[in-house]
Amino acid sequence: MSDVKRHHNRDAKPFASDWLSLREAADARARSSALTARLKDWLPPRSHRPLAIIDLGCGTGSNLRYLAPRLPFSQRWRLLDNDPELLARVTPPDDPPNAPLEWRCHQEDLARWLRAPDSMHDALKDCDLVSGTALLDLFSANWLETLAEGCVDAGAAVLMTLSVDGDWRFVSDGPDDLVVHDARVLALFRDHQRRDKGLGPALGGEAPTFLARCLERRGYRVELAASPWRLATEAGDEALGIALIDGWYQAAVEQAAVEQAAVEQAAMEQAASINSGSTSAWLKDWWLWRRMQFREGLVTLEVGHLDLLALPGERS
């Protein structure tokens, strides 16, 4: 998941396009305009060819729609995702750049790059920019190391935006009795994030800083910028906020079941007894209360994200 739940393995349920639609406006508000400006200053206009940009896990093309109008150069995008239904829904920017813009969709299982690194290097060959939105938390350390090597070989800049940092919180004007439960849900959510999504053991909220270190070791100049969502019902964010709370609840329930099974196994081995119903009860109470509070405007939501820009030390 990137904020809620996202899978790249073939057998997983496809990431719903309605979730992508819900989050696109919040993403655009949160993204670091300063990093986009620095990227624009670094990317050279090419007289002999368009800028070659690859977008990993493109979904329905939100990164294309945001970034392309802000880069005043001729551009050629390769949009990669493993879900053909999402690729079929890709649309270009409403306000395209004042330069030629080409884009093509390609179905690609990014897990294959971990099994066959040469396929990643081939995909990134002659690429000027490697980009992606809300997906780093899915990847393992090995996958990100492989990505860093591919970017170095291509001499490409890297822009990864809206990567969850593993933190979120509810904000209210008064005391809140649910804060302790928030911490318990967040801990379960973080453990759930680190499950293997088909790309090796996921790094979750640690992924942006891990990739930053990978690229810095290879001579890149790396900058991280906070890009948090700040959501409020009165600002029109009700549907997105409720979807987040529902997703966190579902992830927590799944993770709690895994942990409960481990406890039960240990208890059986020790011939001990446990109360197997207590976890689901408090989780459901938390979910219903937080849903009600957000819907009625009693709390707002802050969801931590990081944007990463990495530029090669020397242009290739």
C-alpha positions in Angstrom: 0.0 0.0 0.0 0.9 3.5 -0.6 -1.2 5.1 2.1 -3.8 2.4 1.9 -3.0 -0.7 -0.1 -1.2 -1.3 -3.4 0.1 -4.5 -4.8 2.4 -5.3 -7.8 2.3 -9.1 -7.7 0.3 -10.7 -10.4 -2.2 -12.5 -8.1 -3.1 -9.4 -6.1 -6.3 -7.4 -6.5 -5.7 -4.5 -8.8 -5.4 -1.1 -7.2 -8.7 0.6 -7.7 -8.9 3.6 -10.1 -11.4 5.3 -7.8 -8.7 5.5 -5.1 -6.3 7.1 -7.5 -9.0 9.6 -8.5 -9.7 10.4 -4.9 -6.1 11.2 -4.1 -5.0 13.1 -7.2 -6.0 16.6 -5.9 -4.5 16.1 -2.5 -1.3 14.8 -4.1 -1.1 17.9 -6.3 -1.5 20.2 -3.3 1.1 18.4 -1.3 3.9 17.9 -3.8 7.1 20.0 -3.4 7.0 22.7 -6.0 10.6 23.6 -5.0 11.9 20.2 -6.0 10.0 20.4 -9.3 11.6 23.8 -10.0 15.1 22.4 -9.3 14.5 19.6 -11.6 13.3 21.9 -14.3 16.6 24.0 -13.9 18.7 20.8 -14.2 17.0 19.1 -17.1 18.6 20.5 -20.2 16.6 21.2 -23.3 17.6 18.8 -26.0 17.8 20.0 -29.6 18.2 16.5 -31.0 15.5 14.6 -29.1 12.8 14.9 -26.5 13.5 14.4 -22.8 13.1 10.7 -22.1 11.0 10.1 -18.9 10.0 6.8 -17.4 7.2 6.7 -14.8 7.1 3.7 -12.5 3.8 2.4 -11.3 2.0 5.1 -13.3 -1.6 4.1 -12.4 -3.9 6.3 -14.5 -1.2 8.9 -15.2 -1.4 11.4 -12.4 2.4 12.0 -12.4 2.2 12.7 -16.2 -0.7 15.1 -15.7 1.1 17.0 -12.9 4.7 17.1 -14.0 4.6 17.4 -17.8 3.0 20.9 -17.9 5.7 22.1 -15.5 8.6 21.0 -17.6 8.9 23.4 -20.6 10.7 20.9 -22.9 9.8 18.4 -25.5 9.0 15.2 -23.6 8.6 11.5 -24.4 7.1 9.5 -21.5 7.1 5.7 -20.9 4.3 4.9 -18.5 4.8 1.5 -16.7 2.2 -0.4 -14.6 1.3 -4.0 -14.1 -2.4 -3.4 -14.3 -3.8 -3.1 -17.8 -7.1 -1.7 -16.6 -5.3 1.3 -15.1 -3.2 1.7 -18.2 -6.4 1.9 -20.3 -7.5 4.8 -18.1 -4.4 7.0 -18.6 -5.2 10.5 -19.8 -2.9 13.3 -20.7 -2.8 16.7 -18.9 -5.7 19.1 -19.5 -3.1 21.9 -19.8 -0.2 20.3 -21.8 3.3 21.9 -21.9 4.2 24.5 -24.6 6.3 21.8 -26.3 5.7 18.4 -27.9 4.5 15.7 -25.5 4.5 12.0 -26.4 3.4 9.2 -24.0 3.1 5.5 -24.3 1.8 2.9 -21.9 3.6 -0.4 -21.2 2.4 -3.2 -19.0 5.3 -4.2 -16.8 5.7 -6.3 -13.7 8.3 -4.4 -11.7 9.0 -7.6 -9.6 10.7 -8.9 -12.8 13.4 -6.3 -12.4 14.5 -7.8 -9.1 14.7 -11.3 -10.7 16.4 -10.0 -13.9 18.3 -6.7 -13.2 19.3 -6.5 -16.9 15.7 -5.9 -17.8 15.7 -2.8 -15.5 18.9 -1.5 -17.1 17.5 -2.0 -20.6 14.3 -0.1 -19.6 16.3 2.8 -18.1 18.8 3.0 -21.0 19.0 6.6 -22.4 16.5 7.8 -19.8 16.8 11.4 -18.6 14.4 11.1 -15.6 13.1 8.2 -13.6 10.0 9.2 -11.7 7.2 7.7 -9.7 4.5 8.7 -7.2 3.3 7.0 -4.0 5.0 3.6 -4.5 8.4 3.5 -2.8 7.0 1.9 0.3 6.2 -1.2 -1.6 9.8 -2.0 -2.5 12.5 -4.0 -0.8 16.1 -2.9 -0.1 17.4 -5.1 -2.8 14.9 -3.7 -5.4 15.9 -0.1 -4.5 19.6 -0.9 -4.7 19.0 -2.3 -8.2 17.0 0.8 -9.1 19.9 3.0 -7.9 22.4 1.1 -10.1 20.1 1.4 -13.1 19.8 5.2 -12.6 23.5 5.6 -12.3 24.1 3.6 -15.5 21.6 5.8 -17.4 22.9 9.0 -15.8 19.3 9.8 -15.1 17.8 12.2 -12.5 15.3 10.7 -10.0 12.1 12.3 -8.8 10.0 10.1 -6.4 7.1 12.0 -4.9 4.5 11.4 -2.2 6.2 8.4 -0.6 4.6 7.6 2.7 7.0 8.1 5.6 5.1 5.8 7.9 3.4 8.4 10.1 -0.1 9.9 10.3 -2.1 11.5 13.0 -5.5 12.9 13.9 -5.6 16.6 15.0 -8.3 18.0 17.2 -8.8 21.2 19.3 -9.4 19.3 22.5 -8.2 16.3 24.4 -8.6 13.0 22.5 -9.1 9.7 24.3 -8.3 7.7 21.1 -4.7 8.8 20.8 -3.5 5.6 22.5 -5.5 3.5 20.1 -4.1 5.6 17.2 -0.6 4.5 18.2 -1.7 0.9 18.3 -3.3 1.1 14.9 -0.3 2.9 13.5 2.1 0.2 14.8 0.0 -2.5 13.1 -0.2 -0.5 9.9 3.6 -0.1 9.8 4.1 -3.8 10.3 1.5 -4.4 7.5 3.4 -2.1 5.2 6.6 -4.1 5.6 5.0 -7.3 4.2 6.3 -8.7 0.9 4.2 -7.2 -1.9 5.9 -9.3 -4.5 9.0 -7.2 -4.6 10.8 -8.6 -1.6 10.2 -7.5 2.1 8.8 -4.0 1.8 10.6 -1.1 3.5 7.4 0.8 4.2 8.1 4.3 5.5 11.8 3.8 5.5 12.0 3.5 1.7 12.5 7.2 0.8 15.5 7.7 3.1 16.9 4.3 2.1 16.8 5.2 -1.6 18.4 8.6 -0.7 21.3 6.8 0.9 21.7 4.4 -2.0 21.9 7.3 -4.5 24.2 9.5 -2.3 26.7 6.6 -2.1 26.7 6.6 -5.9 27.5 10.3 -6.2 24.1 11.8 -6.5 23.0 15.1 -4.9 19.9 14.2 -3.0 17.2 16.4 -1.5 14.2 15.2 0.6 11.2 17.5 1.1 8.2 16.9 3.3 4.9 16.7 1.3 2.2 15.9 3.9 -1.4 15.6 3.2 -3.6 17.8 5.4 -7.1 16.7 5.1 -10.3 18.2 6.4 -14.0 17.4 5.7 -14.8 21.1 5.3 -12.1 21.4 2.6 -13.8 18.7 0.5 -11.6 15.8 1.7 -14.3 13.7 3.3 -14.2 10.8 0.8 -10.4 10.6 0.8 -10.2 10.8 4.6 -12.9 8.1 5.0 -11.1 5.9 2.5 -7.9 6.3 4.4 -9.4 5.4 7.7 -11.1 2.4 6.2 -7.8 1.3 4.6 -5.9 1.7 7.9 -8.5 -0.3 9.7 -8.4 -3.1 7.1 -4.6 -3.3 7.2 -4.7 -3.3 11.0 -7.2 -6.1 11.2 -5.2 -8.2 8.8 -2.0 -7.6 10.7 -3.6 -8.2 14.0 -4.9 -11.5 12.8 -1.4 -12.6 11.8 0.0 -11.5 15.1 -2.9 -13.2 17.0 -2.3 -16.4 15.2 1.4 -16.3 16.3 0.3 -15.7 19.9 -2.2 -18.5 19.7 0.4 -20.9 18.3 2.8 -20.0 21.1 0.0 -20.3 23.7 -0.9 -23.8 22.4 2.6 -24.8 22.7 2.7 -23.6 26.3 -0.8 -25.0 27.0 -2.0 -21.5 27.9 -5.3 -19.7 27.1 -5.8 -16.3 25.6 -8.7 -14.0 24.7 -8.9 -14.1 21.0 -11.7 -11.6 20.6 -10.3 -8.5 22.3 -8.2 -7.2 19.4 -11.0 -7.1 16.9 -13.4 -5.4 19.4 -11.2 -2.4 20.1 -10.1 -2.0 16.5 -13.7 -1.8 15.3 -14.6 0.7 18.0 -11.6 2.9 16.9 -12.6 2.6 13.3 -16.2 3.7 13.9 -15.2 6.6 16.2 -12.5 8.0 13.9 -14.9 7.7 10.9 -17.6 9.6 12.7 -15.2 12.3 14.0 -13.7 13.0 10.6 -17.0 13.0 8.8 -18.4 15.5 11.3 -15.3 17.8 11.2 -14.2 17.1 14.7 -10.7 16.1 13.7 -8.4 16.7 10.7 -5.9 14.3 9.3 -2.2 14.7 8.6 -0.5 12.0 6.6 3.3 12.1 6.2 4.9 11.9 2.8 8.4 12.7 1.4 9.4 13.8 -2.0 12.9 12.9 -3.2 15.0 14.6 -5.9 18.3 13.1 -6.9 20.6 14.6 -9.5 23.8 13.0 -10.9 27.0 14.6 -9.8 28.0 15.0 -13.4 25.7 15.1 -16.4 26.2 12.2 -18.8 
